[in-house]
Amino acid sequence: MPPVIDVNADLGEGFGRWDLGDDDALLEVVTSANVACGFHAGDPLIMRRVCAGAVARGVTIGAQVSYRDLAGFGRREMDVAPAELTAEVLYQIAALDGVARAEGGRVAYVKPHGALYNRIVRDPVQAAAVADAVRAYDPALPLLTLPGSAVHEAAGGLTVVAECFADRAYTPAGALVSRREPGAVIHDRDAVVARAVRMAAEGTVEAVDGSVVDIPARSLCVHGDTSGAVGLARAVRAALAEAGVRVEPFA
């Protein structure tokens, strides 16, 4: 059987009169859309527009939940009490699912964003809080995270799907290099495309120290807010097809 991978991107990350990324163009490329739910980016009009576009193109909709951090784009780590974090994640899932259903779709998975994503990789308390929110809303919803994340242990019966990143640098331990570090985001198109194919076909990636890290992922993220994101996403899709990798949603 040929290898299978999902291609996802963060969409709907504008706010009001400010646009970020080309959502319509990326919806022609990805198989899953992580739609911002209003806490780090996005607003009701944007959420509705992206959901409608995803439904029209047969793209799976995921809730991209975050810390309540519009000013910091959800990239500032926060110490939020577990009960509060669970309620805020639940609120975001419910809001996006309501909009998605109004447009003929539904939320099919949950992916934390930014600082929350990285925090629950290593923090079992916050990982459990996020898992509790997903379970409270719909225990059938998969939760997207890194391989080896604390979420796997905290899931408590939820489906956890492993994800890899085509344009992010990895540590030897398999974690993402912090965006505060130089070289955390890879901008060279050829390098990103080659890494994407390797991760999808072989399940490995080269870390910053040159070591090889196992990345047994079912979904591949291509960021939508970087320069040339659409062209890069198209190049990744074309290279995956050329390498014999089947691209289809995981949810």
N, C-alpha and C positions, 0 to 999 in steps of 0.2 A: 504494500500500500504506500502511496506517496505521502510525504509529510503534509500535515494540515496546520494552518495558522489563521487566526483572526487578525485583522488590521484595524486598530482603533485610533481615534484622535479626540482631543479635547475640543469641544465645539460650544458655541453660544457664549463665548467669554467676553463679549462686548458689554456695554452698560449704557443705557440711555442713548445719547447722541454719539458715543464713542464706539467705534468698531475695532475688533481685534481678530485678525485672521479672516479667511475667505470660507465661510461655512458652506455655501452652496457648492463651491468647487470641490471641497474636501468630501462632501457627501457623495460625490461621484466616484470617489476612490476607496473610501473606508467601508468596512462591513459592520462596524460598531461605532456609535457616536456617544462619547461621554459628555453629556449635556450639563453645563453649569446650572446650578439650582438657585442662584441668587445670593449665596453667602460670600463667595469670593469674586463672583462675576455673574453676569446674566441678569435679566429682568423678565417679567412676565411676557412682554411682547416678543423678546428674543427667544425665550423658551418655546413659545408657541410656534414661532416661525421655523425654528430648527426642528422641532418635533414634526411639523407638517412636512418639511423637506425630507426628513428621514423616512417617514411613512411612505411618501410618494416614490422614494427610490429603493424601498425594501431594506433600509439600513436599521439594524437593531439599536434600540435606545437604552442607554444606561444613565443612571443618576450619578453625576459627579459631585459628591458631597464634600463639604469643606468646613474648616473653622469659620466662625463669623468674623470675617476679616476682609471687607471690601477694599479698604485703604491699602492693605498689604498684599492683595491678590491671593490671599490664602497661603502665603509662603512664610508667614511668621508663626513659629511654634507657640502654642498656648497651653497653659495648664487649666483645663476645664474639668470640673467635677464630673465623674462618670455618668451620673443621672442626667445632668444638664447636657452632656455630649450626646447621650443616647436620644434625648428629646429633640435636640437640634438636627441630628442626622435623620431621625424619623420624620420631622417636619419637612426636610428637603426632599426626601424620597416621595412623600405623599403629595407635595406640591407639584413635582415634575410628573408624577404618574397621572395626576388629575388632568394636567394639560395634555399629556400624551394621549390619554384616552379620549379626550375631546377631539383630537385630530385623527382618531382611528387606530392609534397604536397603544403601547403600554411600556412602562419601565421593565426591562428584562434582566437587569443586573445592576450592581452598585460598585462604583469605583471612587474611593477617596481621592482628594486632590492635594497636591502640594505638601505643606508641612504636616497635615494630618496623615497623608499617605505614608510619609517617611516615619512619623512618630509611631504608628501602629505596627510598623515592621519590627520595632524593638521593644515596645511598651505593651505588655500583656494586659494592663488595666484599661488603657484607652482602646486597645484592640477588642477587648471584650465589650466595651461600651458601644463601639460601632457595630459589632456583631449582634448585640442585643437589639439595636434599632432595626437592623435588617430582619431579624427573626420576628420582631413585634409586628412589622408591616407585612412581610410575606416570607416565610422560611424557605420558600422555593427559589428565591432570588439568589444567584451566585454573587460572590464577593471577589473582586479582582484585586490582586496584590502581588508582591514579589515572591518568588520561590524562597522558602526558608523563613518567611515572615512569621511574627508572633500571631498573626491572624489564623494561621493554620491550626495552632493549638487552642486558640480562644473561640474557634468557630462554633463548637458545640452542636455539630450536626449540619451546619450550613455547608453548601457547596463552595469550595474555595478554588478559584482559577488562577493559575500562575501567569504572570505577565513579564515581558521583557521590553526594553527600550532601544530603538535603533540608534538614537542620536544622543544617548547619555553614556558617560564614562562610568565604569564599574570599578569598585575596589576588589582586592583579592578575595574578600569574604563574600562577594556577590551582592553587596549593597551599592546603591547609586552614590557617586561622588557628589558631595554637597555643591549646590549651585554657587556657594560662596567661594569655592575653590576654582582656580584657573583650569580650563580644559574640561569642566564638568559637562558642557554641552558641545557636541561634535558638529561642526558646520561643513566639513568637507563632504560633498555629495557622494563621491565614489567610496569614501570610507564608510559612510552611513549605509549605503546600499549593500556593500560587501558584508558589513556586520549583520544587517537584517537577514540576508540570505543564510549566513552561517548560523545565526540563532534559530531560524526556522527549520533549516535542513539538518543541522548537526546538534542543536541544543547547547552550544557553547559560545563563549565570547572571550575576547582578550581583555584582561584587566589592565589598569594603568601601569602596573609593574611588569607587564609582559606575560604574566601567568595566564593559564586557561581556566576559566570558570564554567562549571556546568549551569546552564540556564534552561531547565526543562519547562518551557513556557507554551501555553496554548494561545496566547494573544500577544500581538506585537504593537507597541504604541509608536506612532509617528506624531510629533508635536505639531499643532496647528498654529502656534503663535510665534514661530521663529521665521527668520527671513527666508523666502523661497520655499515655504512649507508645502505649497501645493505641488510645485514641480518635483520636490523631493519625494513626496508621497507617491506621485505617479511613477517616478523612477523605481521606487521600492516595489510597487505592485508589479511593474513590468519585469523586474529582475526575479521576483518570486515565481512568476509564471514561467519565465525562461528556465529557471532551475528545477521546474517540475513540482513546485510547492502548491498545493491546493489552498486557496484562500476562501474561508467561509466563517460566519459568526460562530462563536462558542455557545451563545445563548439563544 
